[in-house]
Amino acid sequence: MREAQKITSLLFALASAIPGMLPAGAWAETTRVPLADIAQTIDTCIRGSRIRLNNYAGPAGPNFYKPNDSTVQLSACLGGGQIAFNIPEVVQRVPTPGGELGLRIYVNDVILSRAVVTSSSTGISVTLSLENRGVEVKGHCFGAGCNVIPGGVLNIDATSADLRINLVPEKFGNDVSFGNVQASLQAVMTVTGLVGPLNALANTAIGQLQNALSAAAADAVANVMMQQQVRAATAAALRVRLNQLGVKNVNSVQVTDGQLVIEHGAVATEPPAVAGALTTFRVAVDVHSLLPEVAKIRVICVVGANTLDNRDLIGQGINEVAPNAVGSFNGQVPVAVMPWPGRTAADLQRATKYACHMQLIHTNGVVGHLMVYDPARPPWTVPKPGTPFTWGIEGPFPPPE
């Protein structure tokens, strides 16, 4: 069964209707940009960023732990700078017949800097991968049984380590940046040649270190990427591309099927003059998630003296706009009010009331009057239950801007 008309938000407000005092405005336009295009800009911008993972103070001991020695270093394009974060120490102990056996395990100067940026149907992913630097994890044994490890030091290679950052483009001021950053770290570490309790201890400690690394690095990177200055720097980099595409002030952003759908305003202009118009209304319309049957949104405005009955009407205007590819429209609709039959411009001074209302036009031309929820009505004319809904406005003339 088809769901009823999915209007998730419908706002209807008068923007202006005073002759000769219409402010310049931006007319809504829609531009679709492949996410691969956005990913290319992100790829260029993130180059030079690196993540260093370290909590190892060196082999001198007895304290091998070095807190707050991991860093996120940002490229110049992302605003530059370096932010430190902490990876906790991992210590494991097990009892043995000869006494306690323990292992302290540390990350040893792991660098993630090889960046790969890709796009998908829902967003953009950045993967920073491990540089090939040799021994990445150090283990220091203590207690009974350590004699099986020369010097009590265990060297572990990480065969792979990838930090994945998922970015979802969103509106940022009048531009596009990203929000809701999600990061995760996957590292593969193995140790061989150990037997008995020490082998079990080492593998348990490695598992704990992997969890600690993932949590610390992912949280740190997500927090850094969500900083205002980083998002603003990304918006500035993307603005260069948006200017090339003719995208001006961004009104809304949606990701649909691997494309970024941007509603935006073109260069500010006066509405086109309509010969003989008594006045021009600008009506702000915000409609979302219209069903595919809706081809146009119609706005009708009337002006009258004392009442809005036909005998008192002074003027009427109609204009239509089309929703975008995802069934939305958010912008101002100019409505030129023309004289009612038998009226002239001189009659406008008698006007005391106005009203504007909205209709939906089916692809076959049928006019659908917006109705409250009613299963018997055509789905494309009915708002989803529980959504904010205003189909008309009215008040004294001239109305406030």
Helices and strands as residue ranges (DSSP letters): E 10-16, E 28-34, H 35-46, E 50-53, E 70-73, G 76-78, E 82-85, E 90-96, E 99-107, E 110-119, E 124-130, E 137-143, G 146-148, G 150-152, E 153-172, E 175-190, H 196-225, H 228-244, E 249-256, E 259-265, E 279-287, E 294-304, G 310-312, E 313-321, E 329-339, G 345-350, E 353-362, E 367-369, G 379-381, E 392-396
